[in-house]
Amino acid sequence: MNRRKFLASVAAVIAPALLLAGCGSSGPASTSPGASASQGAGGTVTLDFSQWWEVELNPGVMRGLMDRFEKENPGIKVNLISNPYAATMDLEIAGAATKTLPDVVAINGTTVYDLYDQGALANLSTLMKDAGFDASQLANDDKIDGSVYLIRALNFTYPMYYNTDLLSAAGIKDLPTNRTEFAAMAKAVTDPKKNIYAWSLPINVQSPAGFVSQSWLWSGGGRFLKDGKPDFSSDQVKSWLEFLQSQYKAGYVAPGAFTQQEQAMVEEFTAGRNAAMIGSLAHINGIRKTNPKLKFTIAPVPAVDGYTGKHGIAGASWGLGVAENSQHKAEAWKLIQWIMSTDINSELATQAIGFPGNKNSVPGYVKGDELFTKAFEIYQQSEMVTELDGKPKALDLFRNLNENLVKLLDGKADVPATQQSLQDYWSPVLK
């Protein structure tokens, strides 16, 4: 990789990206790439690995894994380029445009198509075949035009978190199972004078992330798409928008929704100022560490009243790809294959509180922790929804969704107009 060009991309993008990422980091970010795809003294290859994982894992975990990889694979060094998620995505988009993408990149289903469309990603099907890798061990087989460009190292689900102390203080004995019960709970717990609100709805337009708004639709079987095409005219979408509007108008949603980012939502819940939160399982350990006294549990996101089908639960992934511009694709694949090995994938899943991408891997948290056991049960009983994974301009579509939600909640559009606006914008993209 041309290190000078990538540094230029960093300089152009990292400052606004970090502003967009807000408080998404639990530790310092690193933006300086090493000698990517370079051949060092004695034939040593240094791979640049761009990811947000090191920021979200406990300190030392990611570097420790890379040190073990280097020990087991003499002649290959790994330079971690670590930033919050939003900054990582912005840097990789810039790198793709200038053909300076780091050798190994952490990506997910919402970004893979656009990177593929730019010719920025190497064909992993070819690399797997050349390495003799058995792809049947992968839990997911995502393909674009018949080939794999993304390997899902971990999958994450987004259940509903509840602050049980706040619920008990408001006289709520049972967790809500539908929207009506949730609305009653929201009314009971919200107390603006004490800065206590039912939940947060981060719909930041500049940096769309998370699945908070969408989860309310997916939980009760609703979807944005029908046969791969936008379907915003459905009664399910109408009911979903009306629910979000009613929650916001009633004052149950924490202030600042239009500019709030996901990490700020987590901080509000962790501080005991929100009674509920839709968030990744990866937050559990962080919440426990930051506020050991907080009593909380998890459950499926309440569904629309009367729904009896299988609950949908938002899903996301920590995926991996190889840059097409990398000078050392075989070594880059060797790192991915190592991460996807049974034991290492189990270890990574345990540390990140995710579900392994290797079918044979079992995370260590499944046994011995009541909350993690419950999370695994919710995962098994639900349908993981990833509607825009592998779709073109997925991030832009999520941004447009937030733009329309802001207009709706701000009183600048009604529900029918919001439905039509979404349909008009998404249809030419997903035609």
VOPAGU-2260 file (C-alpha; in pm, 1 decimal, decimal comma):
REM VOPAGU-2260
SITE   aa  ch    i         X         Y         Z
SITE  MET   A    0       0,0       0,0       0,0
SITE  ASN   A    1     115,3     357,2     -65,8
SITE  ARG   A    2     169,0     476,5     290,5
SITE  ARG   A    3     199,0     844,0     195,8
SITE  LYS   A    4    -137,3     842,5      17,8
SITE  PHE   A    5    -307,4     670,4     309,1
SITE  LEU   A    6    -162,7     925,4     550,1
SITE  ALA   A    7    -310,2    1195,5     329,7
SITE  SER   A    8    -645,6    1021,7     351,9
SITE  VAL   A    9    -612,1    1010,4     729,2
SITE  ALA   A   10    -532,6    1380,4     747,7
SITE  ALA   A   11    -833,2    1466,9     532,2
SITE  VAL   A   12   -1080,6    1244,3     705,0
SITE  ILE   A   13    -984,5    1166,9    1063,9
SITE  ALA   A   14   -1067,8    1502,6    1224,1
SITE  PRO   A   15   -1431,5    1517,6    1110,1
SITE  ALA   A   16   -1466,7    1142,2    1152,6
SITE  LEU   A   17   -1363,8    1159,9    1516,4
SITE  LEU   A   18   -1609,3    1442,5    1570,7
SITE  LEU   A   19   -1880,6    1225,6    1419,0
SITE  ALA   A   20   -1779,4     931,9    1635,2
SITE  GLY   A   21   -1826,3    1140,8    1950,2
SITE  CYS   A   22   -1759,4     941,7    2263,5
SITE  GLY   A   23   -1749,9     609,4    2083,3
SITE  SER   A   24   -1409,4     517,8    2216,0
SITE  SER   A   25   -1336,2     359,2    2549,4
SITE  GLY   A   26    -965,1     412,7    2493,3
SITE  PRO   A   27    -714,7     604,4    2282,0
SITE  ALA   A   28    -740,3     584,0    1906,1
SITE  SER   A   29    -447,6     514,3    1676,5
SITE  THR   A   30    -446,2     648,1    1322,7
SITE  SER   A   31     -86,3     604,3    1210,9
SITE  PRO   A   32     -36,0     316,9     970,1
SITE  GLY   A   33     292,8     134,8     962,4
SITE  ALA   A   34     477,1       2,7     661,5
SITE  SER   A   35     168,7    -151,7     506,1
SITE  ALA   A   36     230,5    -432,9     263,2
SITE  SER   A   37     600,5    -368,0     304,6
SITE  GLN   A   38     888,0    -610,5     293,8
SITE  GLY   A   39    1115,8    -545,4     589,6
SITE  ALA   A   40    1461,6    -666,9     673,1
SITE  GLY   A   41    1496,8   -1042,1     656,1
SITE  GLY   A   42    1184,4   -1075,7     443,1
SITE  THR   A   43     940,2    -968,4     715,2
SITE  VAL   A   44     600,3    -857,1     586,8
SITE  THR   A   45     409,2    -591,2     781,9
SITE  LEU   A   46      32,0    -592,2     737,8
SITE  ASP   A   47    -178,5    -289,1     822,3
SITE  PHE   A   48    -506,6    -394,2     987,1
SITE  SER   A   49    -771,9    -122,0    1003,9
SITE  GLN   A   50   -1044,6    -192,1    1261,9
SITE  TRP   A   51   -1254,0     -55,1    1546,7
SITE  TRP   A   52   -1225,8    -372,8    1751,8
SITE  GLU   A   53    -929,5    -271,3    1967,9
SITE  VAL   A   54   -1123,9      36,7    2082,3
SITE  GLU   A   55   -1422,7    -170,9    2195,1
SITE  LEU   A   56   -1237,8    -464,7    2350,8
SITE  ASN   A   57   -1072,2    -454,8    2691,3
SITE  PRO   A   58    -723,9    -296,0    2682,5
SITE  GLY   A   59    -453,8    -528,6    2553,3
SITE  VAL   A   60    -685,6    -796,1    2411,8
SITE  MET   A   61    -647,3    -716,0    2042,3
SITE  ARG   A   62    -273,7    -647,9    2060,7
SITE  GLY   A   63    -229,8    -967,0    2257,1
SITE  LEU   A   64    -402,0   -1168,5    1984,9
SITE  MET   A   65    -184,3   -1011,4    1716,9
SITE  ASP   A   66     130,5   -1084,6    1919,0
SITE  ARG   A   67      28,7   -1451,3    1931,4
SITE  PHE   A   68     -36,3   -1454,0    1556,9
SITE  GLU   A   69     307,6   -1307,3    1493,2
SITE  LYS   A   70     468,6   -1568,9    1716,7
SITE  GLU   A   71     290,0   -1850,2    1533,0
SITE  ASN   A   72     364,4   -1697,1    1191,9
SITE  PRO   A   73     728,6   -1582,0    1183,0
SITE  GLY   A   74     791,9   -1330,1     910,4
SITE  ILE   A   75     454,5   -1151,2     941,8
SITE  LYS   A   76     398,0    -845,6    1160,1
SITE  VAL   A   77      63,0    -675,8    1218,5
SITE  ASN   A   78      22,9    -301,1    1264,0
SITE  LEU   A   79    -316,3    -219,2    1417,2
SITE  ILE   A   80    -488,3      97,0    1292,7
SITE  SER   A   81    -749,1     145,4    1563,0
SITE  ASN   A   82   -1028,1     402,7    1567,9
SITE  PRO   A   83   -1393,8     419,7    1672,8
SITE  TYR   A   84   -1636,7     260,5    1429,9
SITE  ALA   A   85   -1749,9     577,2    1250,3
SITE  ALA   A   86   -1393,0     696,7    1198,5
SITE  THR   A   87   -1287,1     353,4    1072,5
SITE  MET   A   88   -1564,6     353,1     813,0
SITE  ASP   A   89   -1479,5     704,0     692,4
SITE  LEU   A   90   -1108,5     622,1     663,8
SITE  GLU   A   91   -1176,4     303,9     471,1
SITE  ILE   A   92   -1410,5     479,9     229,1
SITE  ALA   A   93   -1136,9     736,7     167,4
SITE  GLY   A   94    -877,5     460,9     128,2
SITE  ALA   A   95   -1095,1     277,5    -122,1
SITE  ALA   A   96   -1134,0     590,1    -333,6
SITE  THR   A   97    -756,7     644,1    -348,4
SITE  LYS   A   98    -665,4     273,4    -367,8
SITE  THR   A   99    -474,8     300,5     -40,1
SITE  LEU   A  100    -688,4      68,0     169,6
SITE  PRO   A  101    -494,7    -110,0     446,5
SITE  ASP   A  102    -415,0    -475,7     379,2
SITE  VAL   A  103    -677,5    -617,7     616,0
SITE  VAL   A  104    -994,2    -422,5     687,2
SITE  ALA   A  105   -1271,1    -469,6     938,9
SITE  ILE   A  106   -1598,0    -415,4     753,5
SITE  ASN   A  107   -1961,5    -515,3     789,9
SITE  GLY   A  108   -2267,0    -583,5     580,1
SITE  THR   A  109   -2358,6    -217,8     540,4
SITE  THR   A  110   -2027,2    -121,6     382,7
SITE  VAL   A  111   -1916,3    -430,2     190,7
SITE  TYR   A  112   -2115,1    -366,7    -128,0
SITE  ASP   A  113   -1992,9     -11,5    -177,7
SITE  LEU   A  114   -1630,5    -116,1    -121,8
SITE  TYR   A  115   -1681,0    -407,0    -362,0
SITE  ASP   A  116   -1841,3    -176,7    -617,0
SITE  GLN   A  117   -1530,1      43,2    -610,2
SITE  GLY   A  118   -1311,1    -258,9    -676,9
SITE  ALA   A  119   -1145,9    -210,8    -338,1
SITE  LEU   A  120   -1188,3    -563,5    -200,7
SITE  ALA   A  121   -1007,7    -880,6    -298,6
SITE  ASN   A  122   -1205,7   -1190,9    -388,9
SITE  LEU   A  123   -1193,7   -1403,1     -72,7
SITE  SER   A  124   -1336,3   -1705,7    -251,4
SITE  THR   A  125   -1017,2   -1713,7    -457,1
SITE  LEU   A  126    -793,4   -1663,4    -153,5
SITE  MET   A  127    -975,2   -1938,1      38,3
SITE  LYS   A  128    -939,4   -2178,5    -253,3
SITE  ASP   A  129    -570,7   -2100,4    -295,1
SITE  ALA   A  130    -514,1   -2161,4      77,0
SITE  GLY   A  131    -719,2   -2482,3      84,7
SITE  PHE   A  132    -956,8   -2333,8     343,4
SITE  ASP   A  133   -1278,5   -2524,1     417,6
SITE  ALA   A  134   -1551,6   -2259,0     389,9
SITE  SER   A  135   -1816,4   -2495,7     526,3
SITE  GLN   A  136   -1701,4   -2411,3     879,4
SITE  LEU   A  137   -1822,4   -2051,0     838,6
SITE  ALA   A  138   -2154,2   -1968,0    1004,2
SITE  ASN   A  139   -2243,4   -1723,4     725,1
SITE  ASP   A  140   -2183,9   -1746,6     352,7
SITE  ASP   A  141   -2233,3   -1391,7     223,1
SITE  LYS   A  142   -2173,9   -1357,1    -149,5
SITE  ILE   A  143   -2184,1   -1078,2    -404,1
SITE  ASP   A  144   -2209,9   -1192,6    -765,2
SITE  GLY   A  145   -2126,7   -1545,6    -654,2
SITE  SER   A  146   -1807,9   -1468,5    -460,6
SITE  VAL   A  147   -1721,5   -1391,4     -98,3
SITE  TYR   A  148   -1577,7   -1049,6     -12,7
SITE  LEU   A  149   -1667,4   -1041,9     356,9
SITE  ILE   A  150   -1597,5   -1299,6     628,0
SITE  ARG   A  151   -1810,2   -1253,3     939,7
SITE  ALA   A  152   -1575,2   -1302,4    1231,8
SITE  LEU   A  153   -1846,2   -1228,5    1488,8
SITE  ASN   A  154   -2219,4   -1165,5    1487,1
SITE  PHE   A  155   -2393,5    -939,6    1738,3
SITE  THR   A  156   -2756,0    -900,8    1836,4
SITE  TYR   A  157   -2935,5    -600,5    1981,9
SITE  PRO   A  158   -3178,9    -691,2    2262,3
SITE  MET   A  159   -3354,2    -451,1    2498,2
SITE  TYR   A  160   -3169,9    -363,0    2819,3
SITE  TYR   A  161   -3372,9    -270,1    3129,3
SITE  ASN   A  162   -3263,7     -89,1    3445,5
SITE  THR   A  163   -3446,5    -307,5    3697,3
SITE  ASP   A  164   -3405,8     -59,7    3982,8
SITE  LEU   A  165   -3581,0     216,5    3788,2
SITE  LEU   A  166   -3858,1     -21,1    3686,9
SITE  SER   A  167   -3908,9    -141,6    4044,9
SITE  ALA   A  168   -3915,6     214,9    4178,2
SITE  ALA   A  169   -4193,4     294,1    3926,9
SITE  GLY   A  170   -4394,9     -11,2    4029,9
SITE  ILE   A  171   -4321,1    -211,6    3714,0
SITE  LYS   A  172   -4305,0    -580,7    3805,8
SITE  ASP   A  173   -4298,9    -746,7    3463,5
SITE  LEU   A  174   -4089,5    -657,1    3160,4
SITE  PRO   A  175   -4292,0    -521,3    2866,6
SITE  THR   A  176   -4371,0    -765,8    2589,0
SITE  ASN   A  177   -4557,4    -533,5    2350,8
SITE  ARG   A  178   -4570,2    -165,1    2262,3
SITE  THR   A  179   -4867,8     -86,2    2484,6
SITE  GLU   A  180   -4695,6    -233,8    2788,4
SITE  PHE   A  181   -4376,2     -48,1    2699,9
SITE  ALA   A  182   -4566,2     281,1    2669,3
SITE  ALA   A  183   -4712,1     226,6    3016,2
SITE  MET   A  184   -4366,5     154,9    3154,0
SITE  ALA   A  185   -4223,4     461,2    2978,5
SITE  LYS   A  186   -4486,5     685,6    3132,5
SITE  ALA   A  187   -4425,5     541,7    3478,6
SITE  VAL   A  188   -4047,7     581,3    3479,4
SITE  THR   A  189   -4002,1     915,3    3300,3
SITE  ASP   A  190   -3923,5    1202,7    3535,8
SITE  PRO   A  191   -3764,5    1501,9    3356,7
SITE  LYS   A  192   -3706,6    1684,1    3687,6
SITE  LYS   A  193   -3467,7    1404,7    3786,4
SITE  ASN   A  194   -3331,7    1373,7    3431,0
SITE  ILE   A  195   -3476,9    1022,8    3405,1
SITE  TYR   A  196   -3621,3     909,8    3072,1
SITE  ALA   A  197   -3754,9     580,4    2942,4
SITE  TRP   A  198   -3508,5     541,3    2657,3
SITE  SER   A  199   -3285,6     710,7    2401,6
SITE  LEU   A  200   -3337,3     724,6    2026,2
SITE  PRO   A  201   -3007,5     821,8    1857,7
SITE  ILE   A  202   -3093,3     925,7    1501,1
SITE  ASN   A  203   -2784,0    1126,9    1419,9
SITE  VAL   A  204   -2781,2    1207,5    1049,1
SITE  GLN   A  205   -2408,0    1268,9    1007,8
SITE  SER   A  206   -2307,2     937,4    1163,4
SITE  PRO   A  207   -2589,0     681,3    1145,0
SITE  ALA   A  208   -2508,0     374,4    1353,6
SITE  GLY   A  209   -2692,6     114,3    1556,4
SITE  PHE   A  210   -3039,0     -27,8    1508,3
SITE  VAL   A  211   -3248,8     143,9    1773,7
SITE  SER   A  212   -3532,3     278,5    1559,9
SITE  GLN   A  213   -3537,4     -19,3    1322,2
SITE  SER   A  214   -3559,3    -273,3    1605,0
SITE  TRP   A  215   -3911,5    -158,2    1690,9
SITE  LEU   A  216   -4023,2    -256,7    1338,8
SITE  TRP   A  217   -3827,0    -578,9    1308,3
SITE  SER   A  218   -3926,4    -718,0    1649,0
SITE  GLY   A  219   -4287,0    -766,4    1539,5
SITE  GLY   A  220   -4217,3    -912,0    1196,9
SITE  GLY   A  221   -4215,0    -582,0    1005,4
SITE  ARG   A  222   -3959,3    -511,3     735,9
SITE  PHE   A  223   -3848,4    -220,9     515,7
SITE  LEU   A  224   -3807,8    -448,6     214,9
SITE  LYS   A  225   -4030,2    -696,2      35,9
SITE  ASP   A  226   -3857,9    -928,6    -208,4
SITE  GLY   A  227   -3556,1    -701,1    -188,9
SITE  LYS   A  228   -3751,6    -388,0    -284,4
SITE  PRO   A  229   -3853,4     -96,4     -57,9
SITE  ASP   A  230   -4199,9    -139,8      93,6
SITE  PHE   A  231   -4267,3     162,4     312,0
SITE  SER   A  232   -4638,8     176,9     231,8
SITE  SER   A  233   -4721,3    -119,3     456,5
SITE  ASP   A  234   -4940,6     -95,6     765,2
SITE  GLN   A  235   -4648,4    -231,9     968,8
SITE  VAL   A  236   -4428,6      62,3     873,1
SITE  LYS   A  237   -4715,1     305,7     939,7
SITE  SER   A  238   -4772,6     160,4    1288,0
SITE  TRP   A  239   -4399,2     169,4    1361,5
SITE  LEU   A  240   -4364,8     535,8    1266,3
SITE  GLU   A  241   -4672,3     625,1    1471,6
SITE  PHE   A  242   -4523,2     450,3    1774,4
SITE  LEU   A  243   -4192,7     636,2    1749,6
SITE  GLN   A  244   -4380,5     964,3    1703,1
SITE  SER   A  245   -4602,1     901,1    2006,1
SITE  GLN   A  246   -4306,7     815,3    2229,1
SITE  TYR   A  247   -4122,8    1129,8    2128,3
SITE  LYS   A  248   -4424,6    1358,9    2163,8
SITE  ALA   A  249   -4499,0    1218,3    2509,0
SITE  GLY   A  250   -4150,8    1314,5    2626,5
SITE  TYR   A  251   -4039,9     960,2    2705,2
SITE  VAL   A  252   -3735,4     981,1    2475,4
SITE  ALA   A  253   -3424,9    1143,5    2622,8
SITE  PRO   A  254   -3347,6    1493,5    2485,9
SITE  GLY   A  255   -3094,0    1530,6    2205,6
SITE  ALA   A  256   -3213,9    1245,7    1983,5
SITE  PHE   A  257   -3132,0    1432,5    1661,0
SITE  THR   A  258   -2761,6    1467,2    1743,5
SITE  GLN   A  259   -2707,6    1178,5    1984,7
SITE  GLN   A  260   -2480,8     891,8    1884,6
SITE  GLU   A  261   -2493,6     532,0    2001,2
SITE  GLN   A  262   -2213,0     563,2    2255,3
SITE  ALA   A  263   -2387,1     857,1    2425,3
SITE  MET   A  264   -2699,2     642,0    2457,6
SITE  VAL   A  265   -2495,0     369,7    2626,4
SITE  GLU   A  266   -2351,0     624,4    2866,6
SITE  GLU   A  267   -2699,2     749,9    2959,4
SITE  PHE   A  268   -2815,2     399,1    3039,4
SITE  THR   A  269   -2495,8     312,4    3225,9
SITE  ALA   A  270   -2532,4     625,1    3439,3
SITE  GLY   A  271   -2883,4     518,8    3540,1
SITE  ARG   A  272   -3061,7     799,0    3355,8
SITE  ASN   A  273   -3247,9     574,8    3107,0
SITE  ALA   A  274   -3475,1     287,8    3205,7
SITE  ALA   A  275   -3429,9      98,7    2879,6
SITE  MET   A  276   -3186,4      74,1    2589,8
SITE  ILE   A  277   -3166,4    -120,1    2265,1
SITE  GLY   A  278   -2800,2    -207,1    2229,8
SITE  SER   A  279   -2542,0    -464,7    2132,8
SITE  LEU   A  280   -2452,2    -744,7    2370,6
SITE  ALA   A  281   -2097,8    -612,3    2347,7
SITE  HIS   A  282   -2196,8    -339,8    2594,4
SITE  ILE   A  283   -2261,6    -575,4    2886,9
SITE  ASN   A  284   -1908,8    -592,4    3022,9
SITE  GLY   A  285   -1852,2    -221,5    2971,7
SITE  ILE   A  286   -2165,9    -136,3    3167,1
SITE  ARG   A  287   -2065,4    -367,3    3447,6
SITE  LYS   A  288   -1717,0    -223,2    3463,7
SITE  THR   A  289   -1825,9     140,9    3452,1
SITE  ASN   A  290   -2115,2     109,9    3696,0
SITE  PRO   A  291   -2085,7    -210,7    3901,5
SITE  LYS   A  292   -2387,0    -110,9    4112,5
SITE  LEU   A  293   -2627,1     -87,9    3817,6
SITE  LYS   A  294   -2884,5    -365,9    3818,5
SITE  PHE   A  295   -3002,7    -452,0    3469,3
SITE  THR   A  296   -3133,7    -734,4    3258,2
SITE  ILE   A  297   -3210,3    -798,6    2891,1
SITE  ALA   A  298   -3514,3    -916,0    2693,7
SITE  PRO   A  299   -3647,5    -916,1    2337,8
SITE  VAL   A  300   -3755,4    -577,4    2204,5
SITE  PRO   A  301   -4133,4    -548,8    2262,7
SITE  ALA   A  302   -4333,6    -637,3    1952,5
SITE  VAL   A  303   -4642,1    -475,3    1807,4
SITE  ASP   A  304   -4955,3    -567,2    2004,3
SITE  GLY   A  305   -5103,6    -903,4    1908,4
SITE  TYR   A  306   -4794,0   -1036,1    1734,2
SITE  THR   A  307   -4742,1   -1409,0    1791,4
SITE  GLY   A  308   -4469,3   -1489,9    1541,2
SITE  LYS   A  309   -4097,2   -1522,5    1587,1
SITE  HIS   A  310   -3938,5   -1203,0    1715,7
SITE  GLY   A  311   -3694,7   -1029,0    1486,4
SITE  ILE   A  312   -3374,8    -902,7    1647,1
SITE  ALA   A  313   -3129,2    -661,9    1488,3
SITE  GLY   A  314   -2799,0    -816,5    1391,9
SITE  ALA   A  315   -2460,4    -674,5    1301,4
SITE  SER   A  316   -2119,6    -821,2    1239,5
SITE  TRP   A  317   -1750,3    -771,9    1281,2
SITE  GLY   A  318   -1645,4    -868,2     932,8
SITE  LEU   A  319   -1309,2    -898,0     761,5
SITE  GLY   A  320   -1188,8    -824,2     411,0
SITE  VAL   A  321    -864,0    -795,8     218,6
SITE  ALA   A  322    -772,8    -490,0      14,1
SITE  GLU   A  323    -742,4    -543,8    -358,9
SITE  ASN   A  324    -445,8    -302,9    -356,0
SITE  SER   A  325    -259,5    -510,5     -94,9
SITE  GLN   A  326      77,9    -641,3    -207,7
SITE  HIS   A  327      50,9    -939,2      27,2
SITE  LYS   A  328    -294,2   -1091,5      -8,8
SITE  ALA   A  329    -179,9   -1441,8      89,2
SITE  GLU   A  330     -37,7   -1314,8     419,5
SITE  ALA   A  331    -350,6   -1104,4     476,1
SITE  TRP   A  332    -566,5   -1412,3     426,9
SITE  LYS   A  333    -342,9   -1607,2     665,4
SITE  LEU   A  334    -430,8   -1354,4     938,3
SITE  ILE   A  335    -804,3   -1384,2     864,9
SITE  GLN   A  336    -783,6   -1764,2     861,6
SITE  TRP   A  337    -609,3   -1754,8    1199,6
SITE  ILE   A  338    -879,8   -1529,2    1346,3
SITE  MET   A  339   -1144,7   -1766,3    1212,5
SITE  SER   A  340    -982,6   -2079,0    1360,3
SITE  THR   A  341   -1198,0   -2259,2    1616,3
SITE  ASP   A  342   -1011,0   -2165,4    1934,1
SITE  ILE   A  343    -920,5   -1807,5    1839,7
SITE  ASN   A  344   -1271,8   -1733,6    1715,0
SITE  SER   A  345   -1412,8   -1869,4    2042,4
SITE  GLU   A  346   -1175,7   -1648,4    2238,0
SITE  LEU   A  347   -1258,4   -1337,8    2035,7
SITE  ALA   A  348   -1631,6   -1405,5    2073,5
SITE  THR   A  349   -1589,2   -1442,1    2449,2
SITE  GLN   A  350   -1398,2   -1114,9    2478,0
SITE  ALA   A  351   -1636,7    -919,4    2254,0
SITE  ILE   A  352   -1959,1   -1085,6    2375,9
SITE  GLY   A  353   -2051,9   -1185,3    2023,9
SITE  PHE   A  354   -2152,9   -1502,3    1846,9
SITE  PRO   A  355   -1871,8   -1681,2    1661,7
SITE  GLY   A  356   -1840,4   -1679,8    1285,8
SITE  ASN   A  357   -1697,2   -2031,7    1297,4
SITE  LYS   A  358   -1971,0   -2294,0    1338,1
SITE  ASN   A  359   -1746,0   -2505,5    1558,9
SITE  SER   A  360   -1657,0   -2226,7    1800,8
SITE  VAL   A  361   -1836,2   -2188,5    2134,4
SITE  PRO   A  362   -1801,6   -1863,6    2332,3
SITE  GLY   A  363   -1691,1   -1909,2    2690,4
SITE  TYR   A  364   -1962,0   -1680,0    2825,8
SITE  VAL   A  365   -2250,3   -1914,1    2738,7
SITE  LYS   A  366   -2206,2   -2105,2    3064,2
SITE  GLY   A  367   -2162,0   -1957,7    3408,2
SITE  ASP   A  368   -2321,3   -1614,6    3360,1
SITE  GLU   A  369   -2698,3   -1580,4    3388,5
SITE  LEU   A  370   -2720,1   -1271,2    3166,8
SITE  PHE   A  371   -2507,8   -1417,6    2888,8
SITE  THR   A  372   -2701,2   -1742,7    2904,3
SITE  LYS   A  373   -3020,8   -1541,0    2863,2
SITE  ALA   A  374   -2867,9   -1354,9    2569,7
SITE  PHE   A  375   -2784,6   -1682,5    2398,5
SITE  GLU   A  376   -3142,4   -1803,3    2452,7
SITE  ILE   A  377   -3284,7   -1482,9    2301,2
SITE  TYR   A  378   -3052,6   -1529,3    2002,5
SITE  GLN   A  379   -3166,6   -1888,7    1952,9
SITE  GLN   A  380   -3536,1   -1799,5    1980,5
SITE  SER   A  381   -3524,6   -1497,3    1749,3
SITE  GLU   A  382   -3469,6   -1428,5    1381,5
SITE  MET   A  383   -3161,1   -1215,4    1324,5
SITE  VAL   A  384   -3247,6    -932,6    1085,6
SITE  THR   A  385   -2988,7    -764,1     863,0
SITE  GLU   A  386   -3205,2    -611,0     590,3
SITE  LEU   A  387   -2943,4    -389,8     426,8
SITE  ASP   A  388   -2639,7    -616,3     456,4
SITE  GLY   A  389   -2476,1    -649,2     117,0
SITE  LYS   A  390   -2701,0    -384,7     -36,5
SITE  PRO   A  391   -2568,6     -85,0    -232,3
SITE  LYS   A  392   -2536,2     247,2     -49,2
SITE  ALA   A  393   -2655,8      92,4     276,4
SITE  LEU   A  394   -2503,0     365,3     493,5
SITE  ASP   A  395   -2662,4     632,4     278,0
SITE  LEU   A  396   -3000,4     461,1     309,6
SITE  PHE   A  397   -2967,5     448,9     687,6
SITE  ARG   A  398   -2872,0     816,7     682,0
SITE  ASN   A  399   -3183,1     893,8     478,0
SITE  LEU   A  400   -3392,7     697,3     726,8
SITE  ASN   A  401   -3260,6     913,3    1010,2
SITE  GLU   A  402   -3321,0    1230,8     808,8
SITE  ASN   A  403   -3683,4    1134,5     764,0
SITE  LEU   A  404   -3725,6    1037,0    1128,0
SITE  VAL   A  405   -3585,9    1374,6    1235,9
SITE  LYS   A  406   -3840,6    1553,0    1015,9
SITE  LEU   A  407   -4122,2    1337,6    1149,4
SITE  LEU   A  408   -4036,7    1381,9    1515,9
SITE  ASP   A  409   -3963,4    1750,8    1466,5
SITE  GLY   A  410   -4314,6    1801,4    1330,8
SITE  LYS   A  411   -4200,1    1891,8     979,6
SITE  ALA   A  412   -4361,1    1585,6     820,3
SITE  ASP   A  413   -4649,0    1352,6     904,8
SITE  VAL   A  414   -4647,8     974,3     885,7
SITE  PRO   A  415   -4783,1     938,8     527,4
SITE  ALA   A  416   -4534,7    1196,4     398,7
SITE  THR   A  417   -4251,4    1014,0     576,5
SITE  GLN   A  418   -4353,9     683,4     421,1
SITE  GLN   A  419   -4363,8     837,4      74,3
SITE  SER   A  420   -4031,9    1017,2     118,3
SITE  LEU   A  421   -3857,5     696,5     220,5
SITE  GLN   A  422   -4014,5     503,3     -66,1
SITE  ASP   A  423   -3910,4     768,8    -319,0
SITE  TYR   A  424   -3547,5     780,8    -199,9
SITE  TRP   A  425   -3486,5     408,1    -152,1
SITE  SER   A  426   -3658,7     280,0    -467,0
SITE  PRO   A  427   -3402,7     403,0    -725,0
SITE  VAL   A  428   -3120,5     256,8    -512,4
SITE  LEU   A  429   -3277,7     -85,7    -459,2
SITE  LYS   A  430   -3450,6    -127,1    -794,0
